[in-house]
């Protein structure tokens, strides 16, 4: 594989920083914001490098609100994510990314619509298993796996949602990266590219701190729905 262009990596770091600021404030959205821009800069930055950058960011944020983590919910969602990762890896190797992405985007839009119309998702065992499965497939194929889990926790308070998703993303991203290695989609070149994304990742972490306090004034649910819908629309585009 050819090495990544330095100018492209600098632009990619800026895109990643913007995504990190969103995720630090809302609880998810790093890949949602960064991935479409990274694909335009260099398609090889997705899904490997952004997955590793997401792992680093989740590692940082999981300790910021540690006492609010729903460890039971994370465990159940990860159980659902495992077969999802396997299906996502198979899809990357065998099937059309475009068709899969459209299908997942429509599912997320439908879930957002149902939620807006009055449905209240609760972190029950069945909901977490289903969200984890869908998240595993979407995260491995496109690196955008946050919306299904975020919708389940949309009615929770900001600290609980952010901390729980941070731990989920940290473990889930690590599992997805293993799958990418196994199908030949993650190696030394992707690790080198990720190093360029880290300055933006750290800057986004710092910027997210004041933003999360604003959302915690009663805007968390609205932010989750808006970011989820935006994720689906960007995937379709």
C-alpha positions as CSV (number, residue, x, y, z in Angstrom):
1,X,0.0,0.0,0.0
2,X,1.3,3.5,-0.8
3,X,1.9,5.8,2.1
4,X,-0.6,8.5,3.0
5,X,-0.1,12.0,1.8
6,X,1.0,14.4,4.6
7,X,-1.3,17.2,3.6
8,X,-4.2,14.9,3.4
9,X,-3.4,13.6,6.9
10,X,-3.3,17.1,8.3
11,X,-6.8,17.8,6.9
12,X,-7.9,14.5,8.2
13,X,-6.8,15.5,11.7
14,X,-9.0,18.6,11.5
15,X,-12.0,16.5,10.5
16,X,-11.3,14.0,13.3
17,X,-11.1,16.9,15.8
18,X,-14.5,18.2,14.8
19,X,-16.0,14.7,15.2
20,X,-14.3,14.2,18.6
21,X,-15.8,17.5,19.8
22,X,-19.3,16.2,18.9
23,X,-18.8,12.8,20.5
24,X,-17.4,14.3,23.7
25,X,-20.5,16.4,24.0
26,X,-23.3,14.1,22.8
27,X,-21.8,10.7,23.6
28,X,-21.2,9.6,20.0
29,X,-20.7,11.0,16.5
30,X,-17.0,11.0,16.0
31,X,-17.1,8.7,13.1
32,X,-20.4,10.2,11.9
33,X,-18.8,13.6,11.4
34,X,-15.3,12.5,10.4
35,X,-15.9,9.5,8.3
36,X,-17.6,11.2,5.3
37,X,-14.9,13.8,5.2
38,X,-12.1,11.2,5.6
39,X,-13.5,9.2,2.7
40,X,-13.2,12.3,0.5
41,X,-9.6,13.0,1.7
42,X,-8.5,9.4,1.4
43,X,-10.8,6.3,1.4
44,X,-8.2,4.3,3.2
45,X,-8.7,6.3,6.4
46,X,-12.0,4.5,6.8
47,X,-12.7,2.2,8.6
48,X,-9.3,1.4,10.1
49,X,-7.6,4.6,11.2
50,X,-10.9,6.3,12.4
51,X,-11.7,3.1,14.4
52,X,-8.3,3.4,16.2
53,X,-8.8,7.1,16.8
54,X,-12.2,6.4,18.2
55,X,-10.7,3.8,20.6
56,X,-8.2,6.4,21.9
57,X,-10.9,9.0,22.3
58,X,-13.2,6.6,24.1
59,X,-10.4,5.7,26.4
60,X,-10.0,9.3,27.4
61,X,-13.7,10.0,27.9
62,X,-14.6,6.8,29.7
63,X,-12.7,8.0,32.7
64,X,-14.2,11.5,32.7
65,X,-17.6,10.3,34.0
66,X,-16.6,6.9,35.3
67,X,-19.2,6.6,38.1
68,X,-22.1,6.9,35.7
69,X,-21.3,3.9,33.5
70,X,-24.0,1.3,33.0
71,X,-21.7,-1.7,33.0
72,X,-24.6,-4.2,32.7
73,X,-25.8,-2.4,29.5
74,X,-22.4,-2.4,28.0
75,X,-21.9,-6.1,28.6
76,X,-25.2,-7.0,27.0
77,X,-24.6,-4.7,24.0
78,X,-21.2,-6.2,23.5
79,X,-22.6,-9.7,23.4
80,X,-24.9,-8.5,20.6
81,X,-22.0,-6.7,18.9
82,X,-19.8,-9.9,18.5
83,X,-21.9,-11.6,15.9
84,X,-22.5,-8.2,14.3
85,X,-18.7,-7.7,13.9
86,X,-18.5,-11.1,12.2
87,X,-21.3,-10.3,9.9
88,X,-19.8,-6.9,9.1
89,X,-16.4,-8.4,8.4
90,X,-18.0,-10.9,6.0
91,X,-19.9,-8.1,4.3
92,X,-16.7,-6.1,3.8
93,X,-15.0,-9.1,2.2
94,X,-18.0,-10.3,0.1
95,X,-20.8,-7.8,-0.4
96,X,-21.5,-4.3,-1.7
97,X,-20.7,-1.6,0.9
98,X,-23.1,0.8,-0.8
99,X,-26.2,-1.5,-0.5
100,X,-25.4,-2.3,3.1
101,X,-24.8,1.3,4.1
102,X,-28.2,2.3,2.6
103,X,-30.0,-0.5,4.4
104,X,-28.5,0.5,7.7
105,X,-29.1,4.2,7.2
106,X,-32.8,3.5,6.5
107,X,-33.1,1.4,9.6
108,X,-31.6,4.3,11.7
109,X,-33.9,6.8,10.1
110,X,-36.9,4.6,10.9
111,X,-35.8,4.3,14.5
112,X,-35.4,8.1,14.8
113,X,-38.9,8.6,13.3
114,X,-40.5,6.1,15.7
115,X,-38.7,7.9,18.6
116,X,-39.9,11.3,17.5
117,X,-43.4,10.1,17.2
118,X,-43.4,9.1,20.9
119,X,-41.7,5.8,21.3
120,X,-39.4,5.5,24.4
121,X,-36.6,3.1,24.0
122,X,-35.4,1.5,27.2
123,X,-32.0,-0.3,27.8
124,X,-33.7,-3.7,28.2
125,X,-31.8,-6.9,27.4
126,X,-33.5,-7.5,24.1
127,X,-33.1,-3.8,23.0
128,X,-29.4,-3.8,23.9
129,X,-28.8,-7.1,22.1
130,X,-30.5,-5.9,19.0
131,X,-28.8,-2.5,19.1
132,X,-25.4,-4.2,19.7
133,X,-25.9,-6.5,16.7
134,X,-26.8,-3.6,14.4
135,X,-24.0,-1.5,15.8
136,X,-21.4,-4.2,15.3
137,X,-22.3,-4.6,11.6
138,X,-22.5,-0.8,10.9
139,X,-19.4,0.0,12.9
140,X,-17.3,-2.7,11.1
141,X,-18.5,-1.8,7.6
142,X,-18.6,2.0,7.8
143,X,-17.1,2.9,11.3
144,X,-20.5,4.6,12.1
145,X,-21.9,2.3,14.8
146,X,-23.1,4.7,17.4
147,X,-26.7,5.5,16.6
148,X,-28.4,2.2,17.5
149,X,-26.9,2.2,21.0
150,X,-27.4,5.9,21.5
151,X,-31.1,5.6,20.6
152,X,-31.6,3.0,23.4
153,X,-30.1,5.4,25.9
154,X,-31.7,8.6,24.5
155,X,-33.9,9.1,27.6
156,X,-31.0,8.7,30.0
157,X,-29.2,11.7,31.5
158,X,-26.1,13.1,29.7
159,X,-23.4,11.7,32.0
160,X,-24.9,8.2,32.0
161,X,-25.3,8.2,28.2
162,X,-21.8,9.5,27.4
163,X,-19.9,7.4,29.9
164,X,-21.7,4.2,28.9
165,X,-21.2,4.8,25.2
166,X,-17.5,5.6,25.8
167,X,-16.9,2.3,27.4
168,X,-18.9,0.5,24.7
169,X,-17.0,2.2,21.9
170,X,-13.6,1.5,23.6
171,X,-14.2,-2.2,23.7
172,X,-16.3,-2.4,20.5
173,X,-13.7,-0.5,18.5
174,X,-10.9,-2.9,19.7
175,X,-13.0,-5.9,18.6
176,X,-13.8,-4.3,15.2
177,X,-10.1,-3.6,14.6
178,X,-9.3,-7.2,15.2
179,X,-11.8,-8.2,12.6
180,X,-10.3,-5.6,10.2
181,X,-6.9,-7.1,10.7
182,X,-8.2,-10.6,9.9
183,X,-9.7,-9.4,6.6
184,X,-6.6,-7.5,5.6
185,X,-8.0,-4.0,6.1
186,X,-5.8,-2.8,8.9
187,X,-1.9,-2.8,9.0
188,X,1.1,-0.6,9.6
189,X,0.1,2.1,7.1
190,X,-3.2,2.5,8.9
191,X,-1.5,2.8,12.3
192,X,0.8,5.5,10.9
193,X,-2.2,7.4,9.5
194,X,-3.9,7.2,12.9
195,X,-0.9,8.9,14.6
196,X,-1.7,12.0,12.4
197,X,-5.4,11.9,13.6
198,X,-4.5,12.0,17.3
199,X,-3.8,15.8,17.5
200,X,-7.3,16.5,16.3
201,X,-8.6,13.8,18.6
202,X,-7.1,15.4,21.6
203,X,-8.2,18.9,20.6
204,X,-11.8,17.7,20.2
205,X,-11.6,16.1,23.7
206,X,-10.7,19.5,25.2
207,X,-13.3,21.4,23.2
208,X,-16.1,18.9,24.2
209,X,-15.9,19.7,27.9
210,X,-17.8,23.0,27.8
211,X,-20.2,21.7,25.2
212,X,-21.4,18.8,27.3
213,X,-22.4,21.1,30.1
214,X,-24.7,23.0,27.7
215,X,-26.4,19.8,26.5
216,X,-26.9,18.6,30.1
217,X,-29.4,21.4,30.6
218,X,-32.1,19.2,29.0
219,X,-30.9,19.0,25.4
220,X,-29.3,15.5,25.4
221,X,-32.3,13.6,23.9
222,X,-32.7,16.2,21.1
223,X,-29.0,16.1,20.3
224,X,-29.1,12.2,20.1
225,X,-32.0,12.3,17.7
226,X,-30.4,15.0,15.6
227,X,-27.0,13.3,15.4
228,X,-28.6,9.9,14.6
229,X,-30.7,11.3,11.8
230,X,-27.7,13.2,10.4
231,X,-25.6,10.0,10.5
232,X,-28.2,8.1,8.5
233,X,-28.6,11.0,5.9
234,X,-24.8,11.2,5.5
235,X,-24.5,7.5,4.9
236,X,-27.2,7.7,2.3
237,X,-25.5,10.7,0.6
